[in-house]
Amino acid sequence: MECCSRRRLSILYGAPLYCLAFLLAWFPWRTYEPDDWLSGAHLMVTLCAFDGMLTFVLLAQCALFAEISGHHQNRLRLIKYSQVASLMGSSSVLFCGLISENMDNFAAFQGFSVVVAILACVCMLYTGLNSESRFDSKTSEEGSQSPEKPPLSVSSVMSMTWQILTNRDFQLFVIMNFFQVFMVTFCNNFTMIFAEHLIPQDVLPSLAKSVMYGAGFICPQLLVLCSQNLLHKFGYYRLILITFYVEAGAAVFMLLLGSGSYYFLALFLTSNMVLVQAAFSLFNLPLADIIDSDLQKYKRSSPLSSMVFGTNALFTKPAQSLAPMLVVSILNQYGYAEMKDVGKAADPVALQSLHSVMFYLVCVVPLCVTALQVLAWRPFSIRDSHTMDSKYIDG
């Protein structure tokens, strides 16, 4: 199907369905009672629809990123635009809270969700109508000059998948990316929990902690935008490697300071969130280079962008579930389930033990994960794409 083989058409046709799937969650099918089976059915349908459409559209968007241009500078420009859009999009949470009175006014929240869905749909439709891959014109010319090609056989698909899986750079990237997804999930899910437990209220009030947490979602985009010249000069390989060293060094420094250095702990938690998310925002660049390398190595007529991005997601998605499962299981061994409410009366010795475990998780997890990432990332061979004017002729 053409809508699945051409990236912009996937976005064009998928955008309305994606936005409808987003809205599906916020409009109950009836007034739900406690333990209503329809509520569970609604949740399952919503999760399946939203995750399915998210995967469909996001995969097309990632593939389009790799196929629009082979120029490193153009890809950096795309990264910049995506970070600006992400920065603007993240502000919607603030406006949503204000308009819906912190979710107390559900009708206002529903109205705001509809507005967000319409704006998102318009933006994606614009992309679907106007974006152009450097391979689209080639595909159109080949289609007009030759009869329609038969669909790929199962053996051909298996062969191409094997070629991707045996690519050394792809293997190294997937290992490194798995741990990065683990760290992103770890930071997003547990930073505020650790801050609430480890930093006393009289040292850092709730408002300051909220600002700290908000900075962890806004500052990564600002950091990437400010690093454009460094990316152009040194390339993503070195900058990603440097972030690993900085994260590991900060974790060691925090371990030496101890859990009593509350302001340094707050700074460490925030900076760790920012660095992890900022580095993660650059990961489309190495994947795009892996796709270009595969295209050249096997002399393909068109790149295997969707297969590369999809295979990468297949191996890294489990990290999103592994991080919370692993951390919560460790915390529960020290009574987290009983003492998770801050300020609740608890045995001081047990609470101190829980806080010690939390502090060591805050420091040791980033230290161990970044050490593994350095081991995986250092042998990555595609390091100098930023020095080449263009690896391939566009168009």
C-alpha positions in Angstrom: 0.0 0.0 0.0 1.3 3.4 -1.0 0.2 5.0 2.2 2.4 2.7 4.2 5.4 2.8 1.8 5.6 6.6 1.5 6.4 8.3 4.8 4.5 11.5 4.2 1.4 9.6 3.2 1.6 7.6 6.4 1.6 10.8 8.3 -1.1 12.4 6.2 -3.5 9.5 6.6 -2.5 8.5 10.1 -2.7 12.0 11.6 -6.6 12.1 11.9 -6.7 8.6 13.4 -3.9 9.4 15.8 -5.6 12.5 17.1 -8.9 10.6 17.4 -7.1 7.9 19.4 -5.7 10.6 21.7 -9.2 12.0 22.3 -10.7 8.5 22.9 -9.4 8.4 26.5 -11.0 11.6 27.6 -14.6 10.9 26.6 -16.3 8.2 28.7 -18.7 5.9 26.9 -21.2 6.3 29.8 -21.2 7.3 33.4 -19.0 4.7 35.0 -19.7 3.0 38.3 -17.0 1.5 40.6 -15.7 -1.7 39.1 -17.6 -1.1 35.8 -16.4 -3.6 33.2 -17.0 -1.0 30.4 -14.4 1.3 32.0 -11.8 -1.5 31.7 -12.9 -2.2 28.1 -12.6 1.6 27.4 -9.1 1.7 28.8 -7.9 -1.4 26.8 -9.4 -0.1 23.5 -7.8 3.4 24.2 -4.4 2.0 25.0 -4.3 -0.3 21.9 -5.6 2.4 19.6 -3.3 5.1 20.8 -0.2 3.0 21.0 -0.9 1.5 17.5 -1.4 4.9 15.9 1.6 6.4 17.8 3.8 3.7 16.5 2.5 4.1 12.9 2.9 7.8 12.7 6.1 8.0 14.8 7.8 5.3 12.7 7.0 7.3 9.5 8.2 10.5 11.1 11.5 8.9 12.2 12.0 7.3 8.7 11.3 10.7 7.1 13.9 12.3 9.2 16.6 9.9 7.8 15.3 10.2 4.2 14.7 14.0 3.8 18.4 14.7 3.4 21.8 13.0 3.8 23.5 16.3 4.8 24.5 16.5 8.4 23.7 20.2 8.6 20.1 19.6 7.3 19.6 16.9 9.9 20.8 19.2 12.6 18.2 21.8 11.4 15.5 19.1 11.7 16.7 18.4 15.2 16.5 22.1 16.0 13.0 22.4 14.6 11.8 19.3 16.5 13.2 20.7 19.8 11.5 24.0 19.3 8.2 22.2 18.6 8.8 20.0 21.7 9.4 23.1 23.8 6.2 24.7 22.6 4.2 21.4 23.1 5.5 21.0 26.6 3.9 24.3 27.6 0.4 22.7 26.9 0.6 20.9 30.2 0.9 24.3 32.0 -2.0 25.8 30.1 -4.1 22.7 30.6 -3.6 22.9 34.3 -4.6 26.6 34.4 -7.7 26.2 32.1 -9.0 23.0 33.9 -8.2 24.3 37.4 -5.7 21.5 37.9 -8.2 18.9 36.5 -11.0 19.9 38.8 -13.0 21.2 35.7 -13.2 18.1 33.6 -15.4 19.7 30.9 -12.7 22.4 30.4 -10.1 19.7 30.3 -12.0 17.9 27.5 -12.3 21.1 25.5 -8.6 21.8 25.9 -7.8 18.3 24.7 -10.0 18.8 21.6 -8.1 22.0 20.8 -4.7 20.3 21.3 -5.8 17.4 19.0 -7.0 19.8 16.3 -3.7 21.8 16.4 -1.7 18.6 16.3 -3.7 17.2 13.4 -3.2 20.5 11.4 0.5 20.3 11.9 0.8 16.7 10.9 -1.5 17.2 7.9 0.8 20.1 6.8 3.8 17.7 7.1 2.0 15.0 5.1 1.0 17.4 2.4 4.3 19.3 2.0 7.3 17.1 3.2 9.3 15.3 0.5 11.8 12.5 0.9 14.9 12.5 -1.3 13.7 9.0 -2.5 10.1 9.9 -3.4 11.0 11.3 -6.8 13.2 8.3 -7.6 10.3 6.0 -6.6 7.9 7.9 -8.8 10.2 7.8 -11.8 10.9 4.1 -11.4 7.1 3.5 -11.1 6.3 5.3 -14.3 9.1 3.6 -16.3 8.7 0.0 -15.1 5.8 -2.3 -14.2 4.8 -2.6 -10.6 7.2 -4.6 -8.5 6.0 -7.8 -6.8 5.8 -7.7 -3.0 8.8 -8.8 -1.1 9.0 -12.5 -0.2 9.3 -13.7 3.3 12.9 -14.9 2.6 13.8 -11.4 1.3 12.4 -9.7 4.4 14.2 -12.2 6.7 17.4 -11.6 4.7 17.2 -7.8 5.1 16.3 -8.1 8.8 19.4 -10.4 9.3 21.6 -7.8 7.5 20.3 -5.1 9.9 20.8 -7.3 13.0 24.3 -8.3 12.0 25.4 -4.7 11.5 28.0 -4.0 14.2 27.2 -0.4 14.6 23.5 -1.1 14.9 24.2 -3.7 17.6 26.3 -1.2 19.6 23.7 1.5 19.2 20.8 -0.7 20.3 22.7 -1.8 23.5 23.5 1.8 24.3 20.0 3.0 23.5 18.4 0.3 25.6 20.2 1.7 28.7 19.3 5.2 27.6 15.6 4.3 27.5 16.1 2.7 30.9 17.6 5.9 32.3 14.9 8.2 30.7 12.2 6.1 32.3 14.0 5.9 35.6 14.4 9.7 35.7 10.9 10.5 34.6 9.2 8.1 37.0 11.4 8.4 40.1 13.0 11.9 40.3 10.1 13.5 42.1 9.6 10.5 44.4 13.3 10.6 45.4 13.3 14.4 45.8 10.2 14.2 48.1 11.8 11.6 50.3 15.4 12.7 50.3 15.1 16.5 50.5 13.3 17.8 53.5 10.3 20.2 53.1 12.0 23.0 55.1 15.0 22.9 52.8 13.2 22.7 49.5 9.4 23.4 49.5 7.0 21.7 47.1 6.9 24.7 44.7 10.7 24.6 44.3 10.6 20.8 43.7 7.9 21.3 41.1 10.0 23.9 39.4 13.0 21.5 39.6 10.9 18.8 38.0 9.5 21.1 35.3 13.1 22.2 34.4 13.9 18.6 33.8 11.4 18.6 30.9 12.1 22.1 29.5 15.9 22.5 29.8 16.8 19.4 27.6 15.3 21.2 24.6 17.1 24.4 25.5 20.4 22.5 25.9 20.0 20.8 22.5 19.2 24.2 20.9 22.3 25.8 22.4 24.5 22.8 21.3 23.9 23.2 17.6 27.4 24.7 16.9 29.0 22.0 19.0 27.1 19.3 17.1 28.3 20.8 13.8 31.9 21.1 15.0 32.4 17.9 17.0 29.5 15.6 15.9 27.0 13.7 17.9 29.4 10.8 18.7 31.7 12.9 20.9 28.9 14.9 22.6 26.9 11.8 23.5 30.1 10.2 24.9 30.8 13.3 26.9 27.3 13.3 28.5 28.0 9.7 29.7 31.3 10.8 31.3 29.6 13.9 32.9 26.7 11.7 34.3 29.1 9.2 35.8 31.4 11.9 37.2 28.4 13.7 38.8 27.2 10.4 40.3 30.6 9.7 41.9 30.8 13.3 43.2 27.3 13.0 44.7 28.2 9.7 46.4 31.3 11.3 48.0 29.2 14.3 49.2 26.5 12.1 50.8 22.8 12.4 51.1 23.0 15.3 53.5 24.0 17.8 50.8 20.5 18.7 49.9 21.1 21.5 47.4 23.7 19.5 45.6 21.3 16.6 45.5 18.6 18.7 44.0 21.0 20.0 41.4 22.2 16.5 40.6 18.7 15.1 40.2 17.8 18.0 37.9 21.0 18.0 35.8 20.8 14.2 35.4 17.2 14.4 34.0 18.4 17.2 31.6 21.5 15.4 30.3 19.7 12.1 29.9 16.8 13.6 27.9 19.1 15.9 25.9 21.3 13.1 24.8 18.3 10.9 24.0 17.0 13.7 21.7 20.1 13.2 19.4 19.6 9.5 18.8 17.9 9.9 15.5 21.3 11.1 14.1 23.2 7.9 14.6 20.3 5.8 13.4 20.1 7.9 10.2 23.8 7.3 9.6 23.3 3.6 10.2 20.5 3.6 7.6 22.8 5.5 5.1 25.6 3.1 5.7 23.4 0.1 5.1 22.0 1.8 1.9 25.6 2.2 0.6 26.9 -1.2 1.7 24.1 -3.2 0.1 23.5 -0.8 -2.8 19.8 -0.7 -2.1 17.4 1.3 -4.3 15.7 2.7 -1.2 16.7 2.8 2.5 15.4 0.4 5.1 14.5 3.3 7.4 11.3 1.8 8.9 12.9 -1.6 9.5 15.9 0.0 11.2 13.8 2.3 13.5 11.3 -0.5 14.1 13.9 -3.1 14.9 15.6 -0.6 17.3 12.3 0.0 19.0 11.6 -3.7 19.3 14.8 -4.2 21.4 14.7 -1.0 23.4 10.9 -0.8 24.4 11.2 -3.4 27.1 13.5 -1.0 29.0 10.5 1.2 29.6 8.9 -1.6 31.6 12.1 -3.0 33.1 13.1 0.3 34.9 10.0 0.8 37.1 9.6 -2.9 37.8 13.2 -3.3 38.9 13.3 -0.1 41.0 10.0 -0.6 42.7 10.8 -4.2 43.5 14.0 -3.0 45.2 12.2 -0.3 47.1 9.5 -2.6 48.3 12.0 -4.8 49.9 12.7 -1.9 52.2 9.1 -1.1 53.0 8.4 1.5 50.3 4.8 0.3 49.9 4.1 1.1 53.5 6.1 4.3 53.8 5.7 5.9 50.4 3.5 8.8 51.7 5.8 11.5 52.9 5.0 12.8 56.4 3.2 9.6 57.4 4.2 8.2 60.7 6.8 5.4 60.2 9.5 3.6 62.1 12.5 6.0 62.0 15.0 3.1 61.5 13.0 1.6 58.6 12.5 5.0 57.1 16.3 5.8 57.3 17.0 2.4 55.7 14.6 3.2 52.8 16.1 6.7 52.3 19.6 5.2 52.2 18.5 2.7 49.5 16.9 5.6 47.5 20.1 7.7 47.7 22.2 4.8 46.5 19.8 4.1 43.7 20.0 7.8 42.7 23.8 7.6 42.4 24.6 4.0 41.6 22.1 3.4 38.8 23.4 6.3 36.6 27.0 5.3 37.4 26.5 1.7 36.4 24.3 2.4 33.4 26.6 5.1 32.0 29.6 2.8 32.4 27.9 0.1 30.3 26.9 2.8 27.8 30.5 4.0 27.4 31.6 0.4 26.8 28.9 0.0 24.1 29.3 3.4 22.5 33.1 3.8 22.3 33.5 1.1 19.5 30.8 2.8 17.4 32.5 3.5 14.0 30.4 6.2 12.4 32.0 9.2 14.1 32.7 11.7 11.4 29.5 12.2 9.5 29.6 15.9 10.6 32.8 16.4 8.6 31.3 15.2 5.3 29.4 17.7 3.1 27.0 14.9 2.1 27.4 11.2 2.2 25.0 10.7 -0.7 23.6 12.8 -3.4 20.2 14.0 -2.5 17.2 13.9 -4.8 
